[in-house]
Amino acid sequence: MPGTPMISPSALVRGNDPDNPLLKAVQKIIDRRQTTLRPGEAPYRAHIRFLVRPDGLRTYYLAFPALEGLQVPMTRENLKADNADNE
């Protein structure tokens, strides 16, 4: 996502640690989106979609548990090596 800081895999903490930088960044994005709603509109329903490159499974397995505490739907799409450069 443009404007979103890069978070090193080494900064990810297993589990739902409230100090996890990825958890904080995603929560901030969701909160910001909620503030754009007009009164009476239905709440924003976040959905996290992981686009996993062939060499990114380890990072995915670190990120997924860190975000489970948000209690939003999460899906994963495995990218093929030839499609990874296009995303």
Sequence and secondary structure as in RCSB ss.txt:
>XXXX:A:sequence
MPGTPMISPSALVRGNDPDNPLLKAVQKIIDRRQTTLRPGEAPYRAHIRFLVRPDGLRTYYLAFPALEGLQVPMT
RENLKADNADNE
>XXXX:A:secstr
 TT     GGG  SS  TT HHHHHHHHHHHHHHTT  TTS      EEEEE TT HHHHHHHHHHHGGG   EE
EEE  TTTGGG 
